[in-house]
Amino acid sequence: MQLRELVTYSFARNVGGADRLIRVLFGTTLAASPWLLAMPRGVGYIAALIGLVTVTTGLVSRCALYYMLGISTCPAGSKHQGITE
């Protein structure tokens, strides 16, 4: 398998519309929680990091955990599967 095919296949979209919205809203709330709530510094950093990762997966429609588990919430026709030339 060529590197281009491997990268394209491994980054197939697997996060659907409703899932994206939930991730962005939840991630934004979680990322902002250290500044909105009185949290210890270490807990705040962890919460902000998890929130940023959640927002990022929602914005790019790709989740590594979903990929490893073989899960996809995308409609069947909208995700990119492999390379078509």
Backbone bond lengths (Angstrom), bond angles and torsions (degrees), N, CA, C in turn:
res aa  C-N    CA-C-N  psi(-1)  N-CA   C-N-CA  omega(-1)  CA-C   N-CA-C  phi
1 M - - - 1.449 - - 1.530 108.01 -
2 Q 1.304 116.82 132.35 1.451 121.32 179.23 1.520 110.31 -75.08
3 L 1.319 114.71 156.62 1.461 120.02 -178.99 1.527 111.30 -59.41
4 R 1.318 117.19 -41.32 1.469 120.61 -179.25 1.528 111.07 -61.19
5 E 1.324 117.07 -42.64 1.472 120.83 178.59 1.522 110.54 -65.40
6 L 1.320 116.90 -41.30 1.459 120.98 -179.58 1.524 110.93 -62.45
7 V 1.335 117.16 -46.69 1.463 120.98 -179.56 1.519 110.46 -65.23
8 T 1.313 118.32 -43.54 1.463 121.37 -179.14 1.521 110.85 -64.28
9 Y 1.321 117.99 -44.41 1.461 120.43 -178.81 1.522 110.97 -67.61
10 S 1.327 117.25 -41.82 1.459 119.69 -175.75 1.523 112.35 -70.79
11 F 1.332 117.20 -18.53 1.459 119.96 178.88 1.525 112.07 -106.16
12 A 1.324 117.54 28.49 1.464 121.01 176.95 1.530 108.75 -64.67
13 R 1.319 115.99 142.58 1.459 119.98 178.67 1.523 109.85 -66.49
14 N 1.313 115.92 133.22 1.454 119.77 -179.80 1.538 112.06 -139.93
15 V 1.340 117.37 13.39 1.464 121.59 178.45 1.523 107.77 -119.17
16 G 1.327 116.92 117.45 1.464 122.70 -177.28 1.527 113.07 -81.48
17 G 1.330 116.03 -179.38 1.460 123.31 -173.59 1.520 115.39 -59.57
18 A 1.326 117.75 -53.43 1.469 120.75 -178.80 1.527 110.45 -65.64
19 D 1.317 116.44 -39.86 1.458 121.96 178.36 1.531 110.29 -62.58
20 R 1.330 116.89 -40.51 1.470 121.45 178.22 1.523 110.63 -61.55
21 L 1.324 116.65 -47.12 1.465 121.01 -179.15 1.524 111.14 -60.18
22 I 1.313 116.56 -45.49 1.469 121.07 179.33 1.524 110.47 -62.64
23 R 1.330 117.26 -43.35 1.467 120.80 179.79 1.526 111.83 -62.25
24 V 1.331 116.55 -44.43 1.465 119.78 -178.38 1.527 110.40 -66.22
25 L 1.316 118.02 -45.21 1.468 120.59 -179.75 1.528 112.11 -65.92
26 F 1.326 116.25 -47.13 1.467 120.42 -179.92 1.525 110.85 -65.90
27 G 1.324 116.46 -44.01 1.459 120.48 -179.35 1.511 112.98 -63.52
28 T 1.330 116.57 -39.84 1.459 120.47 177.88 1.524 110.64 -64.26
29 T 1.305 116.34 -43.49 1.470 121.05 177.84 1.526 110.79 -62.60
30 L 1.328 116.33 -44.96 1.464 120.62 -179.34 1.527 111.25 -66.64
31 A 1.327 117.28 -40.91 1.463 120.49 -180.00 1.525 111.54 -66.58
32 A 1.322 117.65 -32.41 1.464 121.25 -179.46 1.524 113.01 -86.61
33 S 1.319 117.70 -13.12 1.467 121.20 -174.56 1.531 114.68 -58.19
34 P 1.330 121.25 -35.24 1.472 118.13 178.39 1.529 112.87 -61.97
35 W 1.330 117.52 -29.80 1.459 120.58 179.66 1.526 111.76 -87.60
36 L 1.342 116.88 -22.30 1.465 120.23 -179.03 1.522 112.41 -90.87
37 L 1.317 116.86 -27.59 1.462 122.39 -177.66 1.522 109.45 -118.61
38 A 1.302 116.10 158.04 1.462 119.91 176.21 1.525 108.41 -83.80
39 M 1.326 115.69 97.11 1.465 120.98 -179.46 1.523 109.62 -116.01
40 P 1.316 116.89 147.58 1.463 118.58 171.89 1.534 109.66 -61.38
41 R 1.312 117.00 150.45 1.458 122.12 -172.81 1.535 112.57 -55.49
42 G 1.313 119.68 -47.95 1.469 122.71 -178.57 1.518 112.18 -62.91
43 V 1.314 116.62 -43.68 1.467 121.19 178.48 1.523 110.08 -64.82
44 G 1.322 116.56 -39.34 1.456 121.35 178.75 1.522 112.09 -62.87
45 Y 1.329 117.07 -42.36 1.468 120.71 178.14 1.525 111.23 -62.65
46 I 1.315 116.18 -43.10 1.470 120.41 179.84 1.523 110.44 -65.29
47 A 1.327 117.12 -44.13 1.471 120.82 178.89 1.516 110.84 -62.17
48 A 1.325 117.77 -42.84 1.465 121.37 179.55 1.528 110.91 -64.75
49 L 1.316 117.54 -40.90 1.465 121.15 179.24 1.525 111.35 -64.49
50 I 1.313 117.12 -46.33 1.471 120.79 178.29 1.527 109.84 -62.49
51 G 1.330 117.09 -40.61 1.458 120.80 177.69 1.518 112.31 -62.11
52 L 1.332 117.44 -42.83 1.467 120.79 179.08 1.523 112.29 -65.40
53 V 1.321 117.03 -39.88 1.469 120.28 176.91 1.524 110.17 -64.45
54 T 1.317 117.30 -41.62 1.459 121.54 179.42 1.524 111.39 -63.75
55 V 1.320 117.28 -44.10 1.469 120.80 177.50 1.523 110.22 -62.66
56 T 1.321 117.22 -43.77 1.466 121.01 -179.35 1.518 111.66 -61.38
57 T 1.338 118.20 -44.80 1.464 120.04 179.16 1.527 111.07 -64.17
58 G 1.326 116.87 -33.37 1.462 120.10 176.67 1.517 112.42 -69.57
59 L 1.320 117.35 -40.94 1.463 120.82 -177.83 1.528 112.94 -70.61
60 V 1.322 117.64 -36.15 1.470 120.36 -177.70 1.530 112.97 -94.60
61 S 1.323 117.96 -2.95 1.476 124.11 178.23 1.518 113.77 60.78
62 R 1.305 116.71 29.44 1.461 121.01 -179.69 1.530 109.43 -136.62
63 C 1.330 115.54 134.59 1.460 120.53 -179.71 1.527 108.46 -132.73
64 A 1.332 116.74 121.11 1.461 121.33 -178.46 1.530 111.01 -64.41
65 L 1.318 117.70 -37.79 1.463 120.55 179.45 1.529 110.44 -64.33
66 Y 1.333 116.97 -44.21 1.465 120.08 175.99 1.520 110.37 -59.35
67 Y 1.322 117.06 -41.54 1.465 121.32 -179.57 1.529 110.73 -61.57
68 M 1.334 117.10 -45.15 1.464 120.63 -179.22 1.529 111.84 -66.16
69 L 1.334 116.90 -32.37 1.462 121.12 -179.21 1.527 113.04 -90.05
70 G 1.341 117.16 -6.87 1.462 120.84 179.97 1.517 113.29 75.36
71 I 1.319 117.19 26.58 1.465 122.33 -178.31 1.527 109.30 -99.54
72 S 1.327 116.36 144.95 1.452 121.01 173.64 1.523 108.36 -147.53
73 T 1.334 116.32 132.10 1.459 120.90 176.13 1.522 110.88 -106.58
74 C 1.335 116.43 7.34 1.470 121.50 176.71 1.524 109.69 -75.09
75 P 1.335 116.67 147.01 1.467 118.46 170.06 1.530 109.26 -61.17
76 A 1.300 117.59 150.24 1.473 122.45 -172.51 1.519 113.82 -56.03
77 G 1.316 119.93 -38.27 1.450 121.00 -175.07 1.511 115.54 -86.48
78 S 1.330 119.58 -6.59 1.457 119.91 -171.75 1.519 115.30 -101.39
79 K 1.328 118.17 -9.67 1.451 117.76 -179.06 1.520 111.23 -93.40
80 H 1.289 116.42 154.10 1.449 122.60 -176.24 1.528 108.30 -94.78
81 Q 1.292 117.57 119.74 1.443 122.26 179.68 1.519 110.70 -115.29
82 G 1.298 116.93 102.48 1.457 121.24 176.50 1.507 113.04 74.34
83 I 1.323 114.88 -168.17 1.469 121.08 -177.61 1.508 109.94 -108.02
84 T 1.298 115.55 133.43 1.458 120.65 172.64 1.511 107.36 -116.17
85 E 1.318 115.28 125.39 1.469 119.00 -178.99 1.486 110.39 -119.89
